[in-house]
Amino acid sequence: MAGESPGKRVLTAIRHRVEAHLPKKWWALAVRLRHGSKLTLGSGSFVHPRAQVIGCANVAIGANTCISEGCWLNVNHRDPGVIGIAIGSNCFIGRDNFFSSGRSIELGDYCLTTLGCRFICASHIAEDPRVPYLCSGVTRDDSISVGVNCFFGAGATVLGNVTVGHGSVIGANALVTQDVPPFSLVVGSPAKVIKRYSYSRQAWLEIGALAAGDLDANPGEQAYLETLRSIQPTVRLPWLAAGADFGSL
């Protein structure tokens, strides 16, 4: 590590420590032993042993993606051959996240979630209070779709039949119940869009400050994804943050 900056030496030490603790070549085997062979898992991806996946055959996780400690991925309707929860490549799903799918939940590549985020598009049927809600069945009409490279702050919740556009940032403790346009910054409960990113002006702009044409140069999702892949084809994930058993720094 001679000649490296102090910051880079710290990062290198973290990487070496994590790789020594759990070599990548063992990750797929460890996940299979804990979560079963039916889970679709991309190359280099990791599901923490203290995460729970219900409906493994209906869950697909891309390459180089981390599902952290305490996460619960719950597919409520496990139709053969139908993916209920899909998480893309180069994603980091923070600790204690909850996914509960109705029709489906899909997160695009390069998504980042932090502590305690929730993606819920299924609910127990509550039409008849004479029936125990535990026995009333679960809805399956709604879907959640999250575009490429979205960031969710601590405690953010996406609820119901919602699309979150690519490049968006969801603030801590925000409650998203309506569609979010691409390249949006949303905060609050219920969440509202307070800024949009303008490629032409290279800045996040307050909604009231947007002028005609400010968003015209913003790329579509596929072009945006191709740019991200060209810049960072494989993200170095913060494995140390995935679970307490990785130790402290």
Secondary structure in CASP SS format (residue, H / E / C, confidence):
PFRMAT SS
TARGET T0000
AUTHOR 0000-0000-0000
METHOD secondary structure of the structure
MODEL  1
M C 1.00
A C 1.00
G C 1.00
E C 1.00
S C 1.00
P H 1.00
G H 1.00
K H 1.00
R H 1.00
V H 1.00
L H 1.00
T H 1.00
A H 1.00
I H 1.00
R H 1.00
H H 1.00
R H 1.00
V H 1.00
E H 1.00
A H 1.00
H H 1.00
L C 1.00
P C 1.00
K H 1.00
K H 1.00
W H 1.00
W H 1.00
A H 1.00
L H 1.00
A H 1.00
V H 1.00
R H 1.00
L H 1.00
R H 1.00
H H 1.00
G C 1.00
S C 1.00
K C 1.00
L C 1.00
T E 1.00
L E 1.00
G C 1.00
S C 1.00
G C 1.00
S C 1.00
F E 1.00
V E 1.00
H C 1.00
P C 1.00
R C 1.00
A C 1.00
Q E 1.00
V E 1.00
I E 1.00
G C 1.00
C H 1.00
A H 1.00
N H 1.00
V E 1.00
A E 1.00
I E 1.00
G C 1.00
A C 1.00
N C 1.00
T C 1.00
C E 1.00
I E 1.00
S C 1.00
E C 1.00
G C 1.00
C C 1.00
W E 1.00
L E 1.00
N E 1.00
V E 1.00
N C 1.00
H C 1.00
R C 1.00
D C 1.00
P C 1.00
G C 1.00
V C 1.00
I C 1.00
G C 1.00
I E 1.00
A E 1.00
I E 1.00
G C 1.00
S C 1.00
N C 1.00
C C 1.00
F E 1.00
I E 1.00
G C 1.00
R C 1.00
D C 1.00
N C 1.00
F E 1.00
F E 1.00
S E 1.00
S E 1.00
G C 1.00
R C 1.00
S E 1.00
I E 1.00
E E 1.00
L E 1.00
G C 1.00
D C 1.00
Y C 1.00
C C 1.00
L E 1.00
T E 1.00
T C 1.00
L C 1.00
G C 1.00
C C 1.00
R E 1.00
F E 1.00
I E 1.00
C C 1.00
A C 1.00
S C 1.00
H E 1.00
I C 1.00
A C 1.00
E C 1.00
D C 1.00
P C 1.00
R C 1.00
V C 1.00
P C 1.00
Y H 1.00
L H 1.00
C H 1.00
S C 1.00
G C 1.00
V E 1.00
T C 1.00
R C 1.00
D C 1.00
D C 1.00
S E 1.00
I E 1.00
S E 1.00
V E 1.00
G C 1.00
V C 1.00
N C 1.00
C C 1.00
F E 1.00
F E 1.00
G C 1.00
A C 1.00
G C 1.00
A C 1.00
T E 1.00
V E 1.00
L E 1.00
G C 1.00
N C 1.00
V E 1.00
T E 1.00
V E 1.00
G C 1.00
H C 1.00
G C 1.00
S C 1.00
V E 1.00
I E 1.00
G C 1.00
A C 1.00
N C 1.00
A C 1.00
L E 1.00
V E 1.00
T C 1.00
Q C 1.00
D C 1.00
V E 1.00
P C 1.00
P C 1.00
F C 1.00
S E 1.00
L E 1.00
V E 1.00
V E 1.00
G C 1.00
S C 1.00
P C 1.00
A C 1.00
K E 1.00
V E 1.00
I E 1.00
K E 1.00
R E 1.00
Y E 1.00
S E 1.00
Y C 1.00
S C 1.00
R C 1.00
Q C 1.00
A E 1.00
W E 1.00
L E 1.00
E E 1.00
I H 1.00
G H 1.00
A H 1.00
L C 1.00
A C 1.00
A C 1.00
G C 1.00
D C 1.00
L C 1.00
D C 1.00
A C 1.00
N C 1.00
P C 1.00
G C 1.00
E H 1.00
Q H 1.00
A H 1.00
Y H 1.00
L H 1.00
E H 1.00
T H 1.00
L H 1.00
R H 1.00
S H 1.00
I H 1.00
Q C 1.00
P C 1.00
T C 1.00
V C 1.00
R C 1.00
L C 1.00
P C 1.00
W H 1.00
L H 1.00
A H 1.00
A H 1.00
G C 1.00
A H 1.00
D H 1.00
F H 1.00
G C 1.00
S C 1.00
L C 1.00
END
